[in-house]
Amino acid sequence: MSFIDILIQLTHGLFYTILVTAVCSATGLIVGLSLASLRRLNFRFVTPAVDCFTYVFRGVPVLVLLFLVYFGLPGVGVKVPSLVAMALSLGLVASAYLAEVFRGAFNSIDQTEVLAAQAMGMTRLQALAYIELPQILRISVPGMMNEFTTVLKYSPFAYTVGIPEMTKQAMSLTATTLKGIEVYLAVGIMYFIIYRVCLFGVKTISKRFEIPGLGTI
């Protein structure tokens, strides 16, 4: 089997690699943004709960959490599909880190903007939605890209719960061809290509929506 043949075989798992990365990244983005927004609103009992969530999930290994969800929950009668288990483990760990990224972005916004919005008659929630969120999403692009890259690198854990992504395909190819160096070199190349494509897409979006003059301050 040639190196090109190996690359072709690995593409069979490419869809699942992209799917796992997309689902976990989306979970991390939605949950992380929601947590940071709730913390920003400074509700009395919500802020400690958000802080506890980010503290715990940033300290738990992804693989341990994945096994707890996928292999542990059936013991109490809750069977979780493989992709959902990845979202509840890798996705939630990513959300904890992204919540901190968004918290830092929120802190960079001048509070006088919020006060001005409220003086014009906006509620605190409206000020968050229309004044703060559009700014922090732009400011957070580098941090989000860094975390999405981390999610991509952790996506091979999906093979442990039966998702046939590229690492699973690579293990099968190595067992049948005994060409471990060529197979895993091909896997590394494909992950690098995915990373570069994502980076190009994020840079394009970032340039399109960047805050004018921010880079010159």
Secondary structure in CASP SS format (residue, H / E / C, confidence):
PFRMAT SS
TARGET T0000
AUTHOR 0000-0000-0000
METHOD secondary structure of the structure
MODEL  1
M C 1.00
S C 1.00
F H 1.00
I H 1.00
D H 1.00
I H 1.00
L H 1.00
I H 1.00
Q H 1.00
L H 1.00
T H 1.00
H H 1.00
G H 1.00
L H 1.00
F H 1.00
Y H 1.00
T H 1.00
I H 1.00
L H 1.00
V H 1.00
T H 1.00
A H 1.00
V H 1.00
C H 1.00
S H 1.00
A H 1.00
T H 1.00
G H 1.00
L H 1.00
I H 1.00
V H 1.00
G H 1.00
L H 1.00
S H 1.00
L H 1.00
A H 1.00
S H 1.00
L H 1.00
R H 1.00
R H 1.00
L H 1.00
N C 1.00
F C 1.00
R C 1.00
F C 1.00
V H 1.00
T H 1.00
P H 1.00
A H 1.00
V H 1.00
D H 1.00
C H 1.00
F H 1.00
T H 1.00
Y H 1.00
V H 1.00
F H 1.00
R C 1.00
G C 1.00
V C 1.00
P C 1.00
V H 1.00
L H 1.00
V H 1.00
L H 1.00
L H 1.00
F H 1.00
L H 1.00
V H 1.00
Y H 1.00
F H 1.00
G H 1.00
L H 1.00
P H 1.00
G H 1.00
V H 1.00
G C 1.00
V C 1.00
K C 1.00
V C 1.00
P C 1.00
S H 1.00
L H 1.00
V H 1.00
A H 1.00
M H 1.00
A H 1.00
L H 1.00
S H 1.00
L H 1.00
G H 1.00
L H 1.00
V H 1.00
A H 1.00
S H 1.00
A H 1.00
Y H 1.00
L H 1.00
A H 1.00
E H 1.00
V H 1.00
F H 1.00
R H 1.00
G H 1.00
A H 1.00
F H 1.00
N H 1.00
S C 1.00
I C 1.00
D C 1.00
Q H 1.00
T H 1.00
E H 1.00
V H 1.00
L H 1.00
A H 1.00
A H 1.00
Q H 1.00
A H 1.00
M C 1.00
G C 1.00
M C 1.00
T C 1.00
R H 1.00
L H 1.00
Q H 1.00
A H 1.00
L H 1.00
A H 1.00
Y H 1.00
I H 1.00
E H 1.00
L H 1.00
P H 1.00
Q H 1.00
I H 1.00
L H 1.00
R H 1.00
I H 1.00
S C 1.00
V H 1.00
P H 1.00
G H 1.00
M H 1.00
M H 1.00
N H 1.00
E H 1.00
F H 1.00
T H 1.00
T H 1.00
V H 1.00
L H 1.00
K H 1.00
Y H 1.00
S H 1.00
P H 1.00
F H 1.00
A H 1.00
Y H 1.00
T H 1.00
V H 1.00
G C 1.00
I C 1.00
P C 1.00
E C 1.00
M H 1.00
T H 1.00
K H 1.00
Q H 1.00
A H 1.00
M H 1.00
S H 1.00
L H 1.00
T H 1.00
A H 1.00
T H 1.00
T H 1.00
L C 1.00
K C 1.00
G H 1.00
I H 1.00
E H 1.00
V H 1.00
Y H 1.00
L H 1.00
A H 1.00
V H 1.00
G H 1.00
I H 1.00
M H 1.00
Y H 1.00
F H 1.00
I H 1.00
I H 1.00
Y H 1.00
R H 1.00
V H 1.00
C H 1.00
L H 1.00
F H 1.00
G H 1.00
V H 1.00
K H 1.00
T H 1.00
I H 1.00
S H 1.00
K H 1.00
R H 1.00
F H 1.00
E C 1.00
I C 1.00
P C 1.00
G C 1.00
L H 1.00
G H 1.00
T H 1.00
I C 1.00
END
